[in-house]
Amino acid sequence: MPDVKEISQSTKLVGVIGHPLKHSYSPFMHNLAFTLTDLDYLYLPFDITSNNLKDALKGMVALGITGFNVTIPHKEKVIPFLNEVSEGASIVGAVNTIVNDNGILYGHNTDVHGIYETLKEYKKDLSGSVVSIFGAGGAARSVVFTLLRYFHVKKIHLINRTVERADVIKTYFSEKMLYNRIKTHSLYPPDLVKVLSKSKLIINASSIGMHPKEDDSPTKIAESFHANQLVFDIVYNPISTKFLRLAAREGATIINGLKMFVEQGAHSFELWTGKPMPTEEIYAALKSQLKEGL
Ligand code: NAP
């Protein structure tokens, strides 16, 4: 018989809201963390359509739900319904964590923390560097903000299938952070080889290569990569993406998306409970849940 979580009179509820709610490892991560820390919390997924978003937040207050993670497509839309938004989330324009403090809803962006924690050991290499980023969704916005705010990069190449979305981000950061060194490109890997090979850091912040389309990669061209490069894929399912395998073959230092996932979760956990998440144990448990192929 599997262990049954005991629900008490004082069990606190947290969860994730999104639509359609694809399979997420957040319930596994947080429920395991609550068990390991002996905290009386439960984490559940809630599939909420955009039409019901406002009511869902009213319900959160009425029911005393402690916190939510927010995922696609609500990260931006949720902001007008919150009482306060952290400076980082406000500049990024996306909230992925809500804390309900006695009816006052606070919005945060813990993806920024996850990206920072993942890249901080390379800070010296990245200052003044050229970076290429694939993607122009919510994750790419958080990546751009983190690189500008904490890593002082010199130039960003922003590459996206729909180049207009990348242009919107370029204009946005030029206005919000007075940064005018983003160059946008559409996703034609043969034309991009020069741009990629001249980048110190290449990040996949798009969904390309995510399960179940594991044979996809933002570029499959070996000349995009070399040994003096960092290559980071924020996709964490699978842990070993095709993009990272190709980069590793050319000698690049590769960074998978699992640390970012655990660190963004740890920051949400701490915002809700005031306690640190046991990240080492969570990391190991997630690693064995997800196929480790490298
Ligand atoms: P999003 O807002 O939906 O954006 C998706 C991005 O991927 C867009 O740039 C989209 O291009 C691009 N894309 C999707 N399918 C594509 C395809 N077949 N060919 C080319 N481009 C494609 O999603 P998001 O929130 O930014 O998340 C992006 C990825 O980051 C997801 O895989 C998510 O799981 C991952 N993520 C990881 C963490 C972590 O903790 N490791 C945290 C957040 C997100 P268009 O603009 O042309 O549609």
Boltz pocket constraint, residues with backbone or C-beta under 6 A from the ligand:
constraints:
  - pocket:
      binder: B
      contacts: [[A, 72], [A, 111], [A, 114], [A, 134], [A, 135], [A, 136], [A, 137], [A, 138], [A, 139], [A, 140], [A, 160], [A, 161], [A, 162], [A, 163], [A, 165], [A, 187], [A, 204], [A, 205], [A, 206], [A, 207], [A, 208], [A, 210], [A, 233], [A, 234], [A, 235], [A, 236], [A, 257], [A, 258], [A, 260], [A, 261], [A, 262], [A, 264]]
      max_distance: 6.0
